[in-house]
Amino acid sequence: MNSYDKDIESASNHDLSHAETADTVGEVRSETGPTRASHHQKQKSFNLLDSDNENVSPTLMQFRAHRPAVKHGNNDMSKFLSGFKKFQKAFFQTNKDLYSKLAEGQSPKTLLVGCCDSRVDPAMITGCDPGDLFVIRNVANLVAPYAPDRGHHGVSAALEFAVKVLKVENIVVLGHVQCGGIRALMTMKPDDQSFEFIAPWMSIAERAREKSVKVFGDKDLETQCRYCELASILVSLENLMTYPWVKERLMSGDLMLNGWYFDFVTGQLIAYNPASNEFETLGVEPDSPDGGRESAAIRKSEDGRDSIVEALESASINAK
């Protein structure tokens, strides 16, 4: 037996006493036992973790040894499973026509770049149905500049698919209050080795950080972070315009860019207006009988980019 086989055997025997030997990846089971497979499922068509499968890694074999968290009574996982059952019975059953249409393909008109913060759910904030939004979520809702190399560009790949294949008509960069990524950017020391990936990723918004410190260096951290949260939205909008196929559709009038900022403390949504170079309130304002202002989208590459650069170079980013 070679070392690889020994690793497989060792991994497969690790902690199997905590798992039922009948449980296998690739098997469809209910709480009471195996269920009949639908046309989308196969009860036991392929066991991913069979020890005679030469493509299986020791890591996957170790994964088999541990029961799914939901079966351990994990409160969060149990809550999610219960929520899914409610979704199946309520929303899915009453919207079968919608899902039948979605099964034929998706055609969202808007790409939204949002933060992965658990307090900011794009679909919930906008009241969208499945199929309405194509969503990219990452730390601090950032978009890096165009860089066509062989790196792993998750955001760029999703952006390319949305613009070239789905041909979305709107791109929204949605920032938010109390962003942990922005706070990390504002507080991390240059020699901080605590994180491997956060610091390099947040360097995308370095211009926003520098401007925040320059303009509000004498203010408290909360003020600096809020300014940086707003300025980083403009950085991402500017970076979007470095993608040639984004710029092309902007110039043709087939695509609009929007910079939004959600304050989950007050429940307000504000948007960047390139004409006034300010963030203005959207939606219904308490004292506004007209229902608030409409979003001022960036429609042309040159005009939009000039206003964004001006906002980043000046101290005129305001929030009305």
C-alpha positions, -999 to 999 in steps of 0.1 A, spaced: 0 0 0 15 33 -10 15 65 12 -15 80 -7 -36 48 0 -25 49 36 -36 85 39 -69 76 24 -74 46 48 -63 66 78 -87 95 69 -116 72 63 -112 56 97 -108 88 115 -137 94 139 -161 72 120 -176 62 154 -193 97 153 -209 91 120 -234 65 107 -216 43 82 -247 45 59 -243 82 55 -225 90 23 -221 121 1 -241 115 -30 -270 99 -11 -303 118 -8 -318 113 27 -346 128 47 -348 130 85 -363 95 86 -342 78 60 -335 76 22 -360 94 0 -370 88 -36 -348 108 -59 -363 134 -83 -351 140 -118 -326 165 -103 -313 140 -77 -300 105 -76 -303 85 -44 -269 68 -47 -256 74 -82 -220 83 -71 -203 82 -38 -178 110 -39 -159 96 -10 -154 60 -21 -119 49 -11 -114 33 -45 -119 66 -63 -84 77 -73 -94 113 -75 -105 116 -38 -82 136 -16 -75 127 21 -91 160 30 -124 149 15 -121 116 33 -118 135 66 -149 154 57 -169 122 56 -160 115 92 -180 144 105 -218 146 105 -234 177 90 -238 204 116 -276 204 113 -277 168 126 -257 178 156 -284 201 167 -265 233 158 -290 261 165 -281 282 134 -282 252 111 -315 240 125 -329 275 121 -318 276 85 -333 242 78 -366 252 94 -365 284 74 -360 264 42 -390 242 49 -411 273 54 -398 287 21 -407 255 3 -442 255 17 -450 292 14 -430 311 -12 -419 283 -35 -453 266 -37 -471 299 -43 -446 311 -69 -442 280 -91 -449 300 -122 -420 323 -114 -396 294 -108 -408 276 -139 -398 307 -159 -365 309 -140 -358 273 -149 -356 284 -185 -329 310 -177 -322 342 -160 -324 378 -174 -317 402 -146 -315 439 -156 -293 450 -127 -260 439 -113 -255 448 -77 -220 448 -60 -226 446 -23 -208 439 9 -209 404 25 -219 420 58 -248 399 73 -268 431 81 -271 442 45 -291 419 23 -295 434 -12 -326 415 -21 -343 423 12 -334 460 10 -347 464 -25 -377 440 -22 -366 420 -52 -379 386 -64 -356 358 -75 -342 366 -109 -343 404 -105 -307 409 -93 -274 395 -103 -254 400 -71 -217 401 -63 -208 403 -26 -174 408 -11 -157 426 18 -166 463 15 -183 461 -18 -152 468 -38 -144 465 -75 -107 463 -84 -93 480 -115 -93 461 -148 -63 437 -148 -66 409 -174 -40 385 -161 -41 349 -150 -50 356 -114 -82 345 -97 -106 374 -104 -139 364 -89 -154 399 -90 -141 406 -125 -154 373 -138 -189 379 -124 -188 415 -138 -178 402 -172 -206 377 -172 -232 402 -161 -222 428 -188 -212 406 -217 -237 377 -213 -266 389 -193 -263 424 -207 -275 441 -176 -286 477 -179 -277 489 -145 -248 484 -121 -252 494 -85 -224 496 -60 -241 494 -26 -221 505 4 -233 507 40 -228 522 74 -205 505 100 -186 486 73 -161 462 90 -138 462 59 -136 500 59 -129 501 96 -101 476 91 -87 497 64 -88 528 86 -73 511 117 -48 484 105 -11 491 109 11 487 79 31 459 96 0 441 108 3 404 100 -29 393 116 -47 387 83 -35 372 51 -61 384 26 -80 414 41 -52 440 39 -43 433 2 -80 433 -7 -88 465 11 -58 482 -5 -82 487 -35 -98 515 -14 -65 531 -3 -73 564 -21 -105 566 -1 -86 560 31 -59 586 23 -86 612 15 -105 605 47 -74 609 68 -64 641 50 -98 657 52 -110 644 86 -78 636 104 -88 658 133 -122 641 136 -132 609 155 -128 575 139 -166 571 132 -165 603 111 -135 591 92 -150 557 85 -183 571 73 -164 594 49 -143 565 37 -174 543 32 -188 569 9 -155 576 -9 -148 539 -15 -181 537 -34 -167 563 -58 -134 544 -61 -153 513 -72 -174 533 -97 -142 548 -111 -126 513 -113 -157 500 -131 -150 525 -159 -115 510 -164 -132 478 -179 -133 485 -217 -166 466 -222 -182 485 -193 -170 518 -208 -183 508 -242 -218 501 -230 -218 533 -209 -209 554 -240 -236 537 -260 -262 545 -234 -270 509 -227 -256 508 -192 -259 531 -162 -238 531 -130 -252 539 -95 -235 545 -62 -258 537 -32 -252 538 5 -275 521 30 -277 533 66 -293 504 86 -293 526 117 -318 551 103 -332 530 74 -322 556 48 -308 550 14 -286 576 -2 -272 578 -38 -243 596 -54 -254 623 -78 -226 632 -102 -243 664 -112 -243 679 -77 -213 658 -65 -232 648 -34 -249 618 -19 -287 625 -18 -315 606 -1 -336 582 -21 -369 568 -12 -395 584 11 -381 609 36 -401 617 68 -406 653 58 -407 650 21 -443 649 6 -428 643 -29 -414 609 -19 -378 619 -21 -354 623 -50 -349 599 -79 -315 583 -84 -290 602 -105 -272 575 -124 -239 579 -142 -248 576 -179 -217 586 -198 -181 575 -191 -163 608 -195 -188 630 -175 -192 604 -148 -156 597 -144 -147 634 -143 -172 640 -115 -159 610 -95 -123 620 -98 -133 655 -88 -151 642 -58 -121 621 -48 -96 650 -53 -117 675 -35 -133 676 -1 -168 679 -15 -183 645 -8 -214 654 12 -244 635 24 -277 653 23 
